[in-house]
């Protein structure tokens, strides 16, 4: 069976600075690659978490998949059908997005019922006489009372508004749901309720879920597989428990080591990642993570590692991911490679 998502070489570029000035100086147009030649293959019904620091390209990848960010290069097939940025209404319906801030994505001048009914009418999802009934069914699907059809978004709590955002996405009966930081602004108890709802909907409706977040605990709870991004590239792509138990990329290990843990007090600014995140405006040569990496070697500074692995479910873009890893003395320029635990290395 073919995967439902098969993206190859996805690249989204944005022009920065003056193109006219660049041509006058006989230089290439100044561009930034928000995502750079990303491959993503997702099986039907899977739940895939996408993580990384702010600015790594997570949201740009989400927008590229749903058609909100134009591709500069690459191809995207949904269940074998090639999709571009300009899509037919039928293609648009197949992959929908739940945005981070429902307060910004819901029209404050329209009631919840008006928002849902307009969507159902425009896309001709049900006969006209069934539109109101279907709007109520969508609210019940996300565990909200039908009485809220007459409410404006300002009357709803943050969790209720996010449920409406999910209902709006489900109104078009998509095959793939992309949740972009959809619980980031919610209280912990509300987060748990929304995550449980997404899990329930995924099972009942047969959805494929792409869940984008910076919260590793949330990603571990909801995902079968985790994709880690850094400066527009995928640096690790593994089954969830394999990645959390034994990260193979130093950046992944640093993210895990930096996550808050019960009973562990961390000083302000104390992080396993150490230095500031890199910038898409100034991509380093070789491995993009090497300026912050505790095991970087000359090879890392000169050659960009490929995203490879011993099996189809194990991929990491590190020269030492599947071989002996240099220890700290090797990082300083002396000593022999040592097969140490990577998490211990980045937290020393």
Rosetta blueprint (number, residue, H / E / L):
1 X L
2 X L
3 X L
4 X L
5 X E
6 X E
7 X E
8 X E
9 X E
10 X E
11 X E
12 X E
13 X E
14 X E
15 X E
16 X L
17 X L
18 X L
19 X H
20 X H
21 X H
22 X H
23 X H
24 X H
25 X L
26 X L
27 X L
28 X L
29 X L
30 X L
31 X E
32 X E
33 X E
34 X E
35 X E
36 X E
37 X E
38 X E
39 X E
40 X E
41 X E
42 X E
43 X L
44 X L
45 X L
46 X L
47 X E
48 X E
49 X E
50 X E
51 X E
52 X L
53 X L
54 X L
55 X L
56 X L
57 X L
58 X H
59 X H
60 X H
61 X H
62 X H
63 X H
64 X H
65 X H
66 X H
67 X L
68 X L
69 X L
70 X L
71 X L
72 X L
73 X E
74 X E
75 X E
76 X E
77 X E
78 X E
79 X L
80 X L
81 X E
82 X E
83 X E
84 X L
85 X L
86 X L
87 X L
88 X L
89 X H
90 X H
91 X H
92 X H
93 X H
94 X H
95 X E
96 X E
97 X E
98 X E
99 X L
100 X L
101 X L
102 X H
103 X H
104 X H
105 X H
106 X L
107 X L
108 X L
109 X L
110 X L
111 X E
112 X H
113 X H
114 X H
115 X H
116 X H
117 X H
118 X H
119 X H
120 X H
121 X H
122 X H
123 X L
124 X L
125 X L
126 X L
127 X L
128 X H
129 X H
130 X H
131 X H
132 X H
133 X H
134 X H
135 X H
136 X H
137 X H
138 X H
139 X H
140 X H
141 X H
142 X L
143 X L
144 X L
145 X L
146 X H
147 X H
148 X H
149 X H
150 X H
151 X L
152 X E
153 X H
154 X H
155 X H
156 X L
157 X L
158 X H
159 X H
160 X H
161 X H
162 X H
163 X H
164 X H
165 X H
166 X H
167 X H
168 X H
169 X H
170 X H
171 X L
172 X L
173 X L
174 X L
175 X L
176 X E
177 X E
178 X E
179 X E
180 X E
181 X L
182 X L
183 X L
184 X L
185 X L
186 X L
187 X L
188 X H
189 X H
190 X H
191 X H
192 X H
193 X H
194 X H
195 X H
196 X H
197 X H
198 X H
199 X H
200 X H
201 X H
202 X H
203 X H
204 X H
205 X H
206 X L
207 X L
208 X E
209 X E
210 X E
211 X E
212 X E
213 X L
214 X L
215 X L
216 X H
217 X H
218 X H
219 X H
220 X H
221 X H
222 X H
223 X L
224 X L
225 X E
226 X E
227 X E
228 X E
229 X E
230 X E
231 X L
232 X L
233 X E
234 X E
235 X E
236 X E
237 X E
238 X E
239 X E
240 X H
241 X H
242 X H
243 X H
244 X H
245 X H
246 X L
247 X L
248 X L
249 X L
250 X H
251 X H
252 X H
253 X H
254 X H
255 X H
256 X H
257 X H
258 X H
259 X L
260 X L
261 X L
262 X L
263 X L
264 X L
265 X L
266 X L
267 X L
268 X L
269 X L
270 X L
271 X L
272 X L
273 X L
274 X L
275 X L
276 X L
277 X L
278 X L
279 X E
280 X L
281 X L
282 X E
283 X L
284 X L
285 X L
286 X L
287 X L
288 X L
289 X L
290 X H
291 X H
292 X H
293 X L
294 X L
295 X L
296 X L
297 X L
298 X H
299 X H
300 X H
301 X H
302 X H
303 X L
304 X L
305 X L
306 X L
307 X L
308 X E
309 X E
310 X E
311 X E
312 X L
313 X L
314 X E
315 X E
316 X E
317 X L
318 X L
319 X L
320 X L
321 X L
322 X L
323 X L
324 X L
325 X L
326 X L
327 X L
328 X H
329 X H
330 X H
331 X H
332 X L
333 X L
334 X L
335 X L
336 X L
337 X L
338 X L
339 X L
340 X L
341 X L
342 X H
343 X H
344 X H
345 X H
346 X H
347 X H
348 X L
